[in-house]
C-alpha cells in the first residue's frame, strides 16, 4: 500500500530554516504530483507548495520567496526547504501525492513545525 513518511519538523527561531522530507513507498513518484499542505490550530488545511510530475511548481503567496519545493523521483521523495521562517508558519505540515490523470491521492501523517523565540 501507499505510505508517506515525513521528517524534518521541529522547533526553530524566527528567521531560521528547516528542510522537510517526505519519502513515498508503494507508488511510482514520476506518475504523481507532489505537494505540501499545512494546518495551524483552528484553521483549515491550506496548500503551501506543489510540484507537478513534470516539474512546474506553485506556492502560496505567504511563502513565495522563502520556501522551495523540490523532488527526487529516484528516491520517491519530495522536499520543502523553508527559509526565513515566521511565527505564522507554525503548523502541522502534511505531505500529499496525487495521481496524474486519475486523481487518487494520499496523505502523510504530518510533522509539526513550530517557529518561536
VEXLUM-47287 format. One record per atom (N, C-alpha, C): residue number from 1; residue in one letter; x, y, z. Coordinates in Angstrom, 2 decimals, padded with zeros to 5 digits, m for minus. Example, Ala and Ser with C-alpha at 12.3 -4.5 7.8 and 13.67 -1.06 7.14 Angstrom:
% residues 2
{pt 1,"a",{013.19,m005.69,007.80}}
{pt 1,"a",{012.30,m004.50,007.80}}
{pt 1,"a",{013.20,m003.30,007.80}}
{pt 2,"s",{012.85,m002.25,007.08}}
{pt 2,"s",{013.67,m001.06,007.14}}
{pt 2,"s",{012.90,000.03,007.87}}
This chain:
% residues 117
{pt 1,"x",{000.83,m001.19,000.00}}
{pt 1,"x",{000.00,000.00,000.00}}
{pt 1,"x",{000.88,001.25,000.00}}
{pt 2,"x",{000.24,002.39,m000.24}}
{pt 2,"x",{000.97,003.64,m000.29}}
{pt 2,"x",{001.25,004.14,001.12}}
{pt 3,"x",{002.48,004.57,001.32}}
{pt 3,"x",{002.87,005.13,002.62}}
{pt 3,"x",{003.73,006.36,002.38}}
{pt 4,"x",{003.41,007.43,003.10}}
{pt 4,"x",{004.19,008.67,003.04}}
{pt 4,"x",{004.73,008.95,004.43}}
{pt 5,"x",{006.03,009.12,004.53}}
{pt 5,"x",{006.66,009.35,005.83}}
{pt 5,"x",{007.40,010.68,005.79}}
{pt 6,"x",{006.89,011.62,006.59}}
{pt 6,"x",{007.51,012.95,006.66}}
{pt 6,"x",{008.56,013.00,007.77}}
{pt 7,"x",{009.53,013.87,007.59}}
{pt 7,"x",{010.54,014.10,008.61}}
{pt 7,"x",{011.08,015.51,008.45}}
{pt 8,"x",{011.77,015.98,009.49}}
{pt 8,"x",{012.44,017.27,009.40}}
{pt 8,"x",{011.79,018.40,010.17}}
{pt 9,"x",{010.63,018.16,010.73}}
{pt 9,"x",{009.98,019.20,011.51}}
{pt 9,"x",{010.70,019.45,012.83}}
{pt 10,"x",{010.25,020.49,013.53}}
{pt 10,"x",{010.86,020.79,014.82}}
{pt 10,"x",{010.61,022.21,015.25}}
{pt 11,"x",{011.36,022.62,016.25}}
{pt 11,"x",{011.27,023.97,016.80}}
{pt 11,"x",{012.42,024.81,016.26}}
{pt 12,"x",{012.11,025.98,015.76}}
{pt 12,"x",{013.13,026.86,015.20}}
{pt 12,"x",{012.79,028.30,015.56}}
{pt 13,"x",{013.82,029.12,015.68}}
{pt 13,"x",{013.61,030.54,015.98}}
{pt 13,"x",{013.18,031.29,014.73}}
{pt 14,"x",{012.49,032.40,014.90}}
{pt 14,"x",{012.14,033.23,013.73}}
{pt 14,"x",{013.38,033.58,012.93}}
{pt 15,"x",{013.23,033.50,011.61}}
{pt 15,"x",{014.35,033.73,010.72}}
{pt 15,"x",{015.16,032.50,010.40}}
{pt 16,"x",{014.88,031.41,011.09}}
{pt 16,"x",{015.63,030.18,010.88}}
{pt 16,"x",{015.13,029.38,009.69}}
{pt 17,"x",{015.73,028.21,009.53}}
{pt 17,"x",{015.43,027.34,008.38}}
{pt 17,"x",{015.17,025.91,008.84}}
{pt 18,"x",{014.35,025.24,008.07}}
{pt 18,"x",{014.12,023.80,008.23}}
{pt 18,"x",{013.95,023.20,006.84}}
{pt 19,"x",{014.26,021.92,006.73}}
{pt 19,"x",{014.03,021.19,005.49}}
{pt 19,"x",{013.18,019.98,005.80}}
{pt 20,"x",{012.00,019.94,005.22}}
{pt 20,"x",{011.11,018.80,005.38}}
{pt 20,"x",{011.35,017.81,004.24}}
{pt 21,"x",{011.22,016.53,004.58}}
{pt 21,"x",{011.32,015.47,003.59}}
{pt 21,"x",{010.10,014.59,003.69}}
{pt 22,"x",{009.69,014.04,002.57}}
{pt 22,"x",{008.58,013.08,002.54}}
{pt 22,"x",{008.97,011.95,001.61}}
{pt 23,"x",{009.18,010.79,002.21}}
{pt 23,"x",{009.55,009.61,001.44}}
{pt 23,"x",{008.31,008.77,001.17}}
{pt 24,"x",{008.07,008.51,m000.10}}
{pt 24,"x",{006.89,007.74,m000.50}}
{pt 24,"x",{007.27,006.31,m000.85}}
{pt 25,"x",{006.42,005.38,m000.46}}
{pt 25,"x",{006.58,004.00,m000.88}}
{pt 25,"x",{005.25,003.50,m001.43}}
{pt 26,"x",{005.33,002.52,m002.32}}
{pt 26,"x",{004.11,001.98,m002.90}}
{pt 26,"x",{003.60,002.74,m004.11}}
{pt 27,"x",{004.37,003.73,m004.56}}
{pt 27,"x",{004.00,004.46,m005.77}}
{pt 27,"x",{005.21,004.63,m006.67}}
{pt 28,"x",{004.93,004.95,m007.91}}
{pt 28,"x",{005.98,005.40,m008.83}}
{pt 28,"x",{005.86,006.91,m008.88}}
{pt 29,"x",{006.76,007.61,m008.21}}
{pt 29,"x",{006.54,009.03,m007.94}}
{pt 29,"x",{006.44,009.87,m009.21}}
{pt 30,"x",{007.06,009.43,m010.30}}
{pt 30,"x",{007.01,010.24,m011.52}}
{pt 30,"x",{005.61,010.28,m012.11}}
{pt 31,"x",{004.71,009.44,m011.59}}
{pt 31,"x",{003.31,009.43,m012.04}}
{pt 31,"x",{002.41,010.29,m011.14}}
{pt 32,"x",{003.03,010.98,m010.18}}
{pt 32,"x",{002.26,011.73,m009.20}}
{pt 32,"x",{002.72,013.18,m009.10}}
{pt 33,"x",{001.74,014.07,m008.94}}
{pt 33,"x",{002.05,015.41,m008.45}}
{pt 33,"x",{002.31,015.28,m006.95}}
{pt 34,"x",{003.18,016.11,m006.43}}
{pt 34,"x",{003.53,016.03,m005.01}}
{pt 34,"x",{003.44,017.42,m004.38}}
{pt 35,"x",{003.07,017.45,m003.12}}
{pt 35,"x",{002.92,018.77,m002.51}}
{pt 35,"x",{002.97,018.74,m001.00}}
{pt 36,"x",{002.98,019.94,m000.46}}
{pt 36,"x",{002.95,020.14,000.99}}
{pt 36,"x",{001.78,021.05,001.34}}
{pt 37,"x",{001.06,020.64,002.37}}
{pt 37,"x",{m000.01,021.43,002.94}}
{pt 37,"x",{000.32,021.67,004.42}}
{pt 38,"x",{m000.39,022.61,005.02}}
{pt 38,"x",{m000.21,022.82,006.45}}
{pt 38,"x",{m001.55,023.18,007.09}}
{pt 39,"x",{m001.61,022.90,008.38}}
{pt 39,"x",{m002.81,023.21,009.15}}
{pt 39,"x",{m002.40,023.75,010.50}}
{pt 40,"x",{m002.75,025.00,010.74}}
{pt 40,"x",{m002.50,025.62,012.04}}
{pt 40,"x",{m003.71,025.41,012.93}}
{pt 41,"x",{m003.54,025.48,014.25}}
{pt 41,"x",{m004.66,025.27,015.17}}
{pt 41,"x",{m005.82,026.22,014.86}}
{pt 42,"x",{m007.02,025.66,014.73}}
{pt 42,"x",{m008.20,026.47,014.48}}
{pt 42,"x",{m008.37,026.94,013.06}}
{pt 43,"x",{m007.50,026.49,012.18}}
{pt 43,"x",{m007.57,026.93,010.78}}
{pt 43,"x",{m007.72,025.73,009.85}}
{pt 44,"x",{m008.16,026.01,008.63}}
{pt 44,"x",{m008.29,024.96,007.64}}
{pt 44,"x",{m006.93,024.59,007.06}}
{pt 45,"x",{m006.84,023.38,006.58}}
{pt 45,"x",{m005.63,022.96,005.89}}
{pt 45,"x",{m005.49,023.76,004.61}}
{pt 46,"x",{m004.26,024.21,004.34}}
{pt 46,"x",{m004.02,025.03,003.15}}
{pt 46,"x",{m002.81,024.54,002.38}}
{pt 47,"x",{m002.84,024.78,001.09}}
{pt 47,"x",{m001.72,024.42,000.24}}
{pt 47,"x",{m000.54,025.34,000.53}}
{pt 48,"x",{000.63,024.76,000.68}}
{pt 48,"x",{001.87,025.52,000.84}}
{pt 48,"x",{002.62,025.58,m000.49}}
{pt 49,"x",{002.86,024.42,m001.07}}
{pt 49,"x",{003.60,024.34,m002.33}}
{pt 49,"x",{003.29,023.03,m003.02}}
{pt 50,"x",{003.38,023.05,m004.34}}
{pt 50,"x",{003.09,021.86,m005.11}}
{pt 50,"x",{004.07,021.79,m006.28}}
{pt 51,"x",{004.45,020.56,m006.63}}
{pt 51,"x",{005.31,020.36,m007.79}}
{pt 51,"x",{004.68,019.26,m008.64}}
{pt 52,"x",{004.50,019.54,m009.91}}
{pt 52,"x",{003.85,018.56,m010.77}}
{pt 52,"x",{004.81,017.42,m011.10}}
{pt 53,"x",{004.27,016.41,m011.73}}
{pt 53,"x",{005.12,015.27,m012.08}}
{pt 53,"x",{006.18,015.67,m013.10}}
{pt 54,"x",{005.91,016.73,m013.87}}
{pt 54,"x",{006.87,017.17,m014.88}}
{pt 54,"x",{007.77,018.31,m014.40}}
{pt 55,"x",{007.51,018.83,m013.21}}
{pt 55,"x",{008.43,019.79,m012.63}}
{pt 55,"x",{007.94,021.18,m012.27}}
{pt 56,"x",{006.95,021.76,m012.96}}
{pt 56,"x",{006.48,023.10,m012.57}}
{pt 56,"x",{005.99,023.14,m011.13}}
{pt 57,"x",{006.19,024.31,m010.53}}
{pt 57,"x",{005.83,024.48,m009.13}}
{pt 57,"x",{004.86,025.64,m008.95}}
{pt 58,"x",{004.14,025.61,m007.85}}
{pt 58,"x",{003.38,026.79,m007.43}}
{pt 58,"x",{003.38,026.85,m005.91}}
{pt 59,"x",{003.26,028.08,m005.41}}
{pt 59,"x",{003.38,028.34,m003.99}}
{pt 59,"x",{002.25,029.22,m003.49}}
{pt 60,"x",{001.93,029.06,m002.22}}
{pt 60,"x",{001.05,030.02,m001.56}}
{pt 60,"x",{001.76,031.38,m001.53}}
{pt 61,"x",{000.98,032.44,m001.66}}
{pt 61,"x",{001.58,033.78,m001.67}}
{pt 61,"x",{002.38,034.04,m000.39}}
{pt 62,"x",{001.93,033.48,000.71}}
{pt 62,"x",{002.55,033.75,002.00}}
{pt 62,"x",{003.96,033.16,002.13}}
{pt 63,"x",{004.32,032.23,001.25}}
{pt 63,"x",{005.63,031.58,001.36}}
{pt 63,"x",{006.53,031.83,000.16}}
{pt 64,"x",{006.01,032.51,m000.85}}
{pt 64,"x",{006.81,032.78,m002.05}}
{pt 64,"x",{008.08,033.54,m001.69}}
{pt 65,"x",{009.19,033.07,m002.24}}
{pt 65,"x",{010.47,033.70,m001.99}}
{pt 65,"x",{011.16,033.19,m000.74}}
{pt 66,"x",{010.45,032.42,000.08}}
{pt 66,"x",{011.05,031.87,001.31}}
{pt 66,"x",{011.15,030.35,001.28}}
{pt 67,"x",{010.17,029.70,000.66}}
{pt 67,"x",{010.11,028.24,000.62}}
{pt 67,"x",{010.42,027.75,m000.79}}
{pt 68,"x",{011.04,026.58,m000.87}}
{pt 68,"x",{011.32,025.95,m002.16}}
{pt 68,"x",{010.95,024.48,m002.10}}
{pt 69,"x",{010.12,024.04,m003.03}}
{pt 69,"x",{009.77,022.63,m003.13}}
{pt 69,"x",{010.60,021.99,m004.22}}
{pt 70,"x",{011.01,020.75,m003.98}}
{pt 70,"x",{011.76,020.01,m004.98}}
{pt 70,"x",{011.43,018.53,m004.82}}
{pt 71,"x",{011.84,017.75,m005.80}}
{pt 71,"x",{011.56,016.32,m005.76}}
{pt 71,"x",{012.72,015.54,m006.33}}
{pt 72,"x",{012.85,014.31,m005.88}}
{pt 72,"x",{013.85,013.37,m006.40}}
{pt 72,"x",{013.10,012.09,m006.72}}
{pt 73,"x",{012.77,011.89,m007.98}}
{pt 73,"x",{011.97,010.73,m008.36}}
{pt 73,"x",{012.72,009.42,m008.13}}
{pt 74,"x",{014.03,009.45,m008.22}}
{pt 74,"x",{014.80,008.24,m007.99}}
{pt 74,"x",{014.67,007.76,m006.54}}
{pt 75,"x",{014.43,008.72,m005.64}}
{pt 75,"x",{014.27,008.38,m004.22}}
{pt 75,"x",{012.81,008.42,m003.79}}
{pt 76,"x",{011.90,008.70,m004.72}}
{pt 76,"x",{010.47,008.81,m004.38}}
{pt 76,"x",{010.25,009.78,m003.23}}
{pt 77,"x",{010.95,010.91,m003.28}}
{pt 77,"x",{010.95,011.84,m002.17}}
{pt 77,"x",{010.68,013.27,m002.65}}
{pt 78,"x",{009.90,013.99,m001.84}}
{pt 78,"x",{009.66,015.41,m002.08}}
{pt 78,"x",{010.18,016.18,m000.87}}
{pt 79,"x",{010.74,017.36,m001.13}}
{pt 79,"x",{011.35,018.17,m000.09}}
{pt 79,"x",{010.68,019.54,m000.03}}
{pt 80,"x",{010.77,020.15,001.14}}
{pt 80,"x",{010.36,021.54,001.29}}
{pt 80,"x",{011.43,022.25,002.10}}
{pt 81,"x",{012.19,023.11,001.42}}
{pt 81,"x",{013.17,023.93,002.09}}
{pt 81,"x",{012.50,025.21,002.54}}
{pt 82,"x",{012.54,025.45,003.84}}
{pt 82,"x",{011.86,026.61,004.41}}
{pt 82,"x",{012.90,027.54,005.03}}
{pt 83,"x",{013.03,028.72,004.48}}
{pt 83,"x",{013.94,029.74,004.98}}
{pt 83,"x",{013.16,030.94,005.48}}
{pt 84,"x",{013.79,031.76,006.29}}
{pt 84,"x",{013.12,032.95,006.79}}
{pt 84,"x",{011.82,032.65,007.51}}
{pt 85,"x",{011.83,031.62,008.33}}
{pt 85,"x",{010.60,031.18,008.98}}
{pt 85,"x",{010.04,032.25,009.92}}
{pt 86,"x",{008.72,032.32,009.96}}
{pt 86,"x",{008.00,033.29,010.77}}
{pt 86,"x",{007.09,032.55,011.75}}
{pt 87,"x",{006.71,033.18,012.85}}
{pt 87,"x",{005.79,032.51,013.79}}
{pt 87,"x",{004.50,032.05,013.11}}
{pt 88,"x",{004.04,032.78,012.12}}
{pt 88,"x",{002.81,032.38,011.43}}
{pt 88,"x",{002.98,031.15,010.54}}
{pt 89,"x",{004.18,030.67,010.39}}
{pt 89,"x",{004.41,029.42,009.66}}
{pt 89,"x",{004.20,028.19,010.58}}
{pt 90,"x",{003.99,028.45,011.86}}
{pt 90,"x",{003.76,027.35,012.80}}
{pt 90,"x",{002.51,026.57,012.42}}
{pt 91,"x",{002.67,025.26,012.23}}
{pt 91,"x",{001.56,024.40,011.81}}
{pt 91,"x",{002.04,022.97,011.74}}
{pt 92,"x",{001.10,022.08,011.55}}
{pt 92,"x",{001.44,020.71,011.17}}
{pt 92,"x",{001.51,020.68,009.64}}
{pt 93,"x",{002.61,020.18,009.11}}
{pt 93,"x",{002.84,020.13,007.67}}
{pt 93,"x",{002.60,018.70,007.18}}
{pt 94,"x",{001.80,018.61,006.12}}
{pt 94,"x",{001.41,017.31,005.57}}
{pt 94,"x",{001.91,017.17,004.14}}
{pt 95,"x",{002.44,016.02,003.86}}
{pt 95,"x",{002.83,015.66,002.50}}
{pt 95,"x",{001.60,015.08,001.77}}
{pt 96,"x",{001.49,015.40,000.49}}
{pt 96,"x",{000.37,014.91,m000.32}}
{pt 96,"x",{000.89,014.48,m001.68}}
{pt 97,"x",{000.38,013.37,m002.18}}
{pt 97,"x",{000.67,012.96,m003.56}}
{pt 97,"x",{m000.66,012.69,m004.25}}
{pt 98,"x",{m000.73,013.09,m005.52}}
{pt 98,"x",{m001.96,012.91,m006.30}}
{pt 98,"x",{m001.63,012.35,m007.66}}
{pt 99,"x",{m002.29,011.23,m008.00}}
{pt 99,"x",{m002.01,010.53,m009.25}}
{pt 99,"x",{m002.41,011.38,m010.44}}
{pt 100,"x",{m001.50,011.53,m011.36}}
{pt 100,"x",{m001.79,012.24,m012.60}}
{pt 100,"x",{m002.93,011.54,m013.33}}
{pt 101,"x",{m003.84,012.30,m013.85}}
{pt 101,"x",{m004.98,011.86,m014.66}}
{pt 101,"x",{m006.10,011.21,m013.81}}
{pt 102,"x",{m005.75,010.32,m012.90}}
{pt 102,"x",{m006.79,009.59,m012.16}}
{pt 102,"x",{m007.22,010.30,m010.88}}
{pt 103,"x",{m006.32,011.12,m010.32}}
{pt 103,"x",{m006.72,011.96,m009.20}}
{pt 103,"x",{m006.69,011.36,m007.82}}
{pt 104,"x",{m006.48,010.07,m007.70}}
{pt 104,"x",{m006.45,009.50,m006.35}}
{pt 104,"x",{m005.24,010.04,m005.59}}
{pt 105,"x",{m005.46,010.33,m004.32}}
{pt 105,"x",{m004.41,010.99,m003.55}}
{pt 105,"x",{m004.21,010.34,m002.19}}
{pt 106,"x",{m003.05,010.63,m001.63}}
{pt 106,"x",{m002.65,010.06,m000.34}}
{pt 106,"x",{m001.99,011.14,000.50}}
{pt 107,"x",{m002.08,010.96,001.83}}
{pt 107,"x",{m001.54,011.94,002.77}}
{pt 107,"x",{m000.57,011.28,003.74}}
{pt 108,"x",{000.42,012.06,004.16}}
{pt 108,"x",{001.28,011.63,005.24}}
{pt 108,"x",{000.63,011.92,006.57}}
{pt 109,"x",{001.34,011.54,007.64}}
{pt 109,"x",{000.78,011.67,008.98}}
{pt 109,"x",{000.99,013.06,009.57}}
{pt 110,"x",{001.84,013.84,008.93}}
{pt 110,"x",{002.09,015.21,009.40}}
{pt 110,"x",{003.32,015.32,010.26}}
{pt 111,"x",{003.96,016.48,010.17}}
{pt 111,"x",{005.11,016.78,011.02}}
{pt 111,"x",{004.96,018.21,011.54}}
{pt 112,"x",{005.21,018.38,012.83}}
{pt 112,"x",{004.99,019.67,013.48}}
{pt 112,"x",{006.17,020.61,013.20}}
{pt 113,"x",{005.84,021.82,012.79}}
{pt 113,"x",{006.82,022.90,012.67}}
{pt 113,"x",{006.39,024.02,013.60}}
{pt 114,"x",{007.27,024.40,014.51}}
{pt 114,"x",{006.98,025.47,015.46}}
{pt 114,"x",{008.06,026.54,015.34}}
{pt 115,"x",{007.63,027.76,015.08}}
{pt 115,"x",{008.55,028.88,014.95}}
{pt 115,"x",{008.31,029.82,016.13}}
{pt 116,"x",{009.29,029.87,017.01}}
{pt 116,"x",{009.11,030.64,018.24}}
{pt 116,"x",{010.46,030.99,018.83}}
{pt 117,"x",{010.52,032.15,019.47}}
{pt 117,"x",{011.74,032.53,020.16}}
{pt 117,"x",{011.68,032.11,021.62}}
